[in-house]
Amino acid sequence: MSIDEPDFDTLLGSNLARVFNERDSTRREAAVSELFVTNPIMYEPDNVVEGRPAISAVAGALLEQFGPNFRFAPIGNAVGHHGMGVLHWEAGPQGGPVAVTGADVAEVVDGRISRLWVLLNRASR
């Protein structure tokens, strides 16, 4: 990692823990303000989400939809270079079976997430 590169593992791991696992909206909004640029864009498979408040709202709605024990957990460490990082993750009820796996791919500008692509793996058949 060059001196100019952000710590992708800390940044993307913090996004998973402090945004997508945070049920308290005030703490989640503070984390989004710290981790994302002023006008970020998040690309989900079926949606494009623009702005910090909208990203926080999507994370909160997701946690509410899947229940109080639903958690995201990183798989390994995030890697990246030249302003692009990726973190693989799995999610499901804490202590229960994995419900979904995927990856977050982030464009990072000045140490903050500018654009985030949420990639979901297809379910096994």
C-alpha positions in Angstrom: 0.0 0.0 0.0 1.4 3.4 -1.0 1.5 6.3 1.4 -1.4 8.0 -0.5 -3.7 5.0 -0.3 -6.4 4.9 2.4 -6.6 1.9 4.8 -9.3 0.1 2.8 -9.8 -2.6 5.5 -10.5 0.0 8.2 -12.7 2.1 6.0 -14.8 -0.7 4.5 -14.9 -2.6 7.8 -16.1 0.5 9.6 -18.8 1.0 6.9 -20.0 -2.6 7.6 -19.9 -2.3 11.4 -20.8 1.3 12.0 -23.3 1.8 9.2 -24.8 -1.5 8.1 -24.8 -3.1 11.6 -25.7 0.0 13.5 -29.4 0.1 14.7 -29.1 3.5 16.5 -29.9 6.1 13.8 -28.0 8.9 15.5 -24.8 6.8 15.7 -25.3 5.5 12.1 -25.8 9.0 10.7 -22.6 10.2 12.5 -20.7 7.2 11.0 -22.0 7.9 7.5 -20.9 11.6 7.8 -17.5 10.5 8.9 -17.0 7.6 6.3 -18.7 9.1 3.2 -18.1 12.2 1.1 -20.7 14.9 1.2 -22.7 13.6 -1.8 -22.1 9.8 -2.1 -23.9 7.4 -4.3 -24.6 3.8 -3.4 -25.5 1.3 -6.2 -27.6 -1.6 -5.0 -28.7 -4.4 -7.4 -32.2 -2.8 -7.7 -31.7 0.7 -6.6 -29.4 3.8 -6.8 -29.2 5.6 -3.5 -27.9 9.2 -3.4 -26.8 11.2 -0.4 -25.7 10.5 3.2 -29.3 10.6 4.7 -30.6 8.1 2.1 -27.7 5.7 2.7 -28.3 5.8 6.4 -32.1 5.2 5.9 -31.4 2.2 3.6 -29.1 0.7 6.2 -31.7 1.2 8.9 -34.6 -0.2 6.9 -32.5 -3.3 6.0 -31.7 -4.0 9.6 -35.4 -3.5 10.6 -36.6 -5.7 7.8 -34.4 -8.7 8.8 -34.8 -8.5 12.5 -32.8 -7.7 15.7 -30.2 -10.5 15.3 -29.3 -9.9 11.6 -25.6 -9.0 11.3 -23.1 -8.4 8.5 -19.6 -9.9 9.0 -16.5 -9.4 6.9 -14.9 -12.3 5.2 -11.2 -11.7 5.3 -9.7 -8.2 4.9 -10.6 -5.5 2.5 -8.0 -4.9 -0.3 -7.6 -2.1 -2.8 -5.4 0.2 -4.7 -5.7 3.4 -6.8 -8.8 4.6 -4.9 -10.8 1.4 -5.4 -11.4 -1.1 -2.5 -13.4 -4.3 -2.0 -14.6 -6.1 1.1 -16.3 -9.5 0.9 -19.0 -10.2 3.6 -21.7 -12.5 4.8 -24.9 -11.8 6.6 -27.6 -13.6 8.5 -28.9 -14.0 12.1 -26.0 -13.7 14.6 -25.0 -17.3 15.5 -27.3 -18.7 12.8 -26.9 -19.7 9.2 -25.6 -17.4 6.5 -28.5 -15.9 4.6 -26.6 -13.9 1.9 -23.0 -13.2 0.8 -21.6 -10.4 -1.2 -19.1 -7.7 -1.5 -18.8 -4.0 -1.2 -16.8 -2.2 -3.8 -15.9 1.4 -3.0 -14.4 4.3 -4.8 -12.5 6.2 -2.2 -11.8 10.0 -2.6 -9.7 11.8 0.0 -10.1 8.9 2.5 -13.9 8.7 2.2 -16.3 6.5 0.3 -17.5 8.4 -2.8 -19.4 5.6 -4.6 -20.3 2.2 -3.2 -21.4 -0.8 -5.2 -23.2 -3.5 -3.2 -22.7 -6.8 -5.0 -24.8 -9.8 -4.0 -23.8 -13.4 -4.7 -26.4 -15.6 -6.3 -27.9 -18.2 -4.0 -26.8 -21.7 -4.4 -29.2 -24.0 -6.1 
